Amino acid sequence: MKKKSQVKQMSIAQLNERLIELRKDLMKVNFQRSTGTVPENPGNIKQIRRNIARIHTFIKQKSNQQEVKTEKK
């Protein structure tokens, strides 16, 4: 995952693209775990889930900022 400052600068579209990538990665790792094979990096599951939550937070913040800007006009 990129640094927090880099993620803040991403647009909502870029964040959504990154979210899709992370969800695919999580699905792949969960599938490996469910079939009984050991994932390459088991600690990566927790990190992916945190990154997904972090991106959701930034998307919500950016959408709220846009709503406030449109209401002020």
Secondary structure as the mmCIF struct_conf table of DSSP 4:
data_model
#
loop_
_struct_conf.conf_type_id
_struct_conf.id
_struct_conf.beg_label_comp_id
_struct_conf.beg_label_asym_id
_struct_conf.beg_label_seq_id
_struct_conf.end_label_comp_id
_struct_conf.end_label_asym_id
_struct_conf.end_label_seq_id
HELX_RH_AL_P HELX_RH_AL_P1 LYS A 4 GLN A 9
BEND BEND1 MET A 10 MET A 10
HELX_RH_AL_P HELX_RH_AL_P2 ILE A 12 THR A 35
TURN_TY1_P TURN_TY1_P1 GLY A 36 GLY A 36
HELX_LH_PP_P HELX_LH_PP_P1 THR A 37 PRO A 39
BEND BEND2 GLU A 40 GLU A 40
TURN_TY1_P TURN_TY1_P2 PRO A 42 GLY A 43
HELX_RH_AL_P HELX_RH_AL_P3 ASN A 44 LYS A 72
#
